[in-house]
């Protein structure tokens, strides 16, 4: 019986897993630099958590949900995103009691969405996300965008555009939604089936729908800023002024609403211009949410954050990205006798544990040609030749695989050389 992996999933190995780990490491390092603390939540939650936060009418809940009834009769969902879970965990552990304290969290883990798989879109994918919760101001909000910009910079991704919008408060948006419904009703015949379904409950999503969003009547629809209060428009101006001041390039996209119900105020997306990602171009998406914490049973504090798809980011980095270096073995030990083989294991311990040098031992042969064939299978910096006559003099022969230079050295001197060059 042969088994294939489920559609929309993938296996990671060889260079791909090295690249994945590199990206994970960079993300974690940046999160540390911004003093964000890690939070790890379960991969499944009560389905209701996502219905109430991401939205009953969102694509994520209607089309993409991996939900099921467990043996105890509870409706469970594999998490489709990290924000709702993180906020649930923070509220549940009473980490958000004070509204004045700013708490900063990041997560890295698998998410699940039943989507049509294509390049940069899987059914199981990894998200790195951050959530900043508490009493933040415009500077904090702009710092979140800077954080995202710095991630792309650190990963050497340059071919992208930052789009931002202000979707205002719930009250302003409600007024606008009524106007929008009336407008789209006049164009009902031009709407896709998806948009027709959204018209009554979620007409905002028609604006940034991949299919309908490019049509002229959608581009010319009334815009939300006309229905925002003066204060809301002034707040957005302060944000864009700070972005200008910090020389962060952006484009205001008045049709950007994002597909998750919890947002209000500023929303943003970092959109790739890379051809490899034409259909799935949003690398990072985020925004502010003022009611989610309270709605999840916590205090009346606001939050802001973003999430990025690790697999999508790896595609955008490109195969020639200088961060994607092949795995290197520092040393391979080549013993030329039974005694040398035995001693190789003691040496390997000294190399690995005492000195952090990666190594393995060619232990199936004492023949030079077979040894060197073995070494060629690895991207190896040095070969360490161990022979009885060398052992007698407390020496090893260290061969630089790139230059082919060989040097007789004491083990201590060989270790110093390896540590300097690896
Ligand atoms: P989102 O826009 O739904 O936002 O997802 C964030 C990112 O996850 C996307 O920009 C994309 O890179 C990646 N992503 C989403 N779906 C897939 C998929 N099927 N395959 C590969 N990558 C995918 C959120 O999830 C919000 N929780 C972000 C947030 C955090 N907002 C505030 N805080």
Boltz pocket constraint, residues with backbone or C-beta under 6 A from the ligand:
constraints:
  - pocket:
      binder: B
      contacts: [[A, 80], [A, 81], [A, 82], [A, 83], [A, 84], [A, 113], [A, 115], [A, 120], [A, 121], [A, 122], [A, 123], [A, 124], [A, 125], [A, 126], [A, 127], [A, 129], [A, 130], [A, 131], [A, 260], [A, 282], [A, 283], [A, 284], [A, 285], [A, 286], [A, 287], [A, 288], [A, 304], [A, 305], [A, 306], [A, 307], [A, 308], [A, 309], [A, 310], [A, 311], [A, 312]]
      max_distance: 6.0
